[in-house]
Every structure is written in structure tokens, then in C-alpha cells.
Amino acid sequence: MSKEAILKESLKIIEKIRSSECKNEDKNKKNNVNPIIKRTIKDEVLEKDEEKEKEKLQKFLKLIEEIRKK
């Protein structure tokens, strides 16, 4: 994978995380969720998104290492 492809994929991941944050905020506003609960839910979503992002970045790093070895 080229550096450009990796950067584009990383940007897509970041955009997905941001859009999911916005969607969750909108849902919470519609449901008038208690601010403490809302923050907890947002933290849980962010943690899951961070884990997914870390996994994808690790895959990219492995690909980069394989390319360098060739």
C-alpha cells in the first residue's frame, strides 16, 4: 500500500469517528439524556472507536513493514 493510500484510509477512519460522535450527540439531545449518562455513553463509544482505529493502524504498520522488507 502506498503512503497516499494509507493516509487516505486514515482520514476515512477519522471522519467515521467524528461522524459517529456527532450522531451520538444528536441522539442524546433528542432523548434528553442526563448529562452524566451522556458523557459515559460518549466515552464508551470513543473507547470502542479508538480500539478499532488502533487495530486498523496496526494493520497498516504491518503492511508498511512488509513493503519495506521487499
C-alpha positions in Angstrom: 0.0 0.0 0.0 1.4 3.4 -0.9 1.7 6.2 1.6 -1.1 8.1 -0.1 -3.4 5.2 0.2 -2.6 4.8 3.9 -3.2 8.5 4.6 -6.5 8.4 2.7 -7.6 5.3 4.7 -6.5 7.0 7.9 -8.6 10.1 7.0 -11.6 7.9 6.3 -11.3 6.4 9.8 -11.0 9.8 11.5 -14.0 11.0 9.5 -16.1 8.0 10.6 -15.1 8.6 14.2 -16.1 12.2 14.0 -19.4 11.4 12.3 -20.3 8.7 14.9 -19.6 11.3 17.7 -21.9 13.8 16.0 -24.6 11.1 15.5 -24.4 10.1 19.2 -24.6 13.7 20.4 -27.7 14.2 18.2 -29.3 11.0 19.5 -28.6 12.1 23.1 -30.1 15.5 22.5 -33.2 14.0 21.1 -33.6 11.7 24.0 -32.8 14.3 26.6 -30.3 12.0 28.3 -28.9 13.0 31.7 -25.5 14.8 31.1 -23.6 12.3 33.3 -25.1 9.3 31.4 -24.5 11.1 28.1 -20.8 11.6 28.9 -20.5 7.9 29.9 -22.1 6.7 26.7 -19.9 9.0 24.6 -16.7 7.8 26.5 -17.7 4.2 25.8 -18.2 4.9 22.1 -14.9 6.8 21.9 -13.1 3.9 23.5 -14.6 1.4 21.1 -13.7 3.7 18.1 -10.2 4.1 19.4 -9.7 0.4 19.7 -10.9 -0.1 16.1 -8.7 2.7 14.9 -5.7 1.2 16.7 -6.3 -2.2 15.1 -6.5 -0.7 11.6 -3.4 1.4 12.2 -1.5 -1.7 13.4 -2.6 -3.5 10.2 -1.2 -0.6 8.1 2.0 -0.6 10.1 2.4 -4.3 9.4 1.8 -3.7 5.7 4.4 -0.9 5.7 6.9 -3.2 7.3 6.2 -5.9 4.7 6.7 -3.4 1.9 9.9 -2.2 3.3 11.3 -5.8 3.6 10.6 -6.3 -0.1 
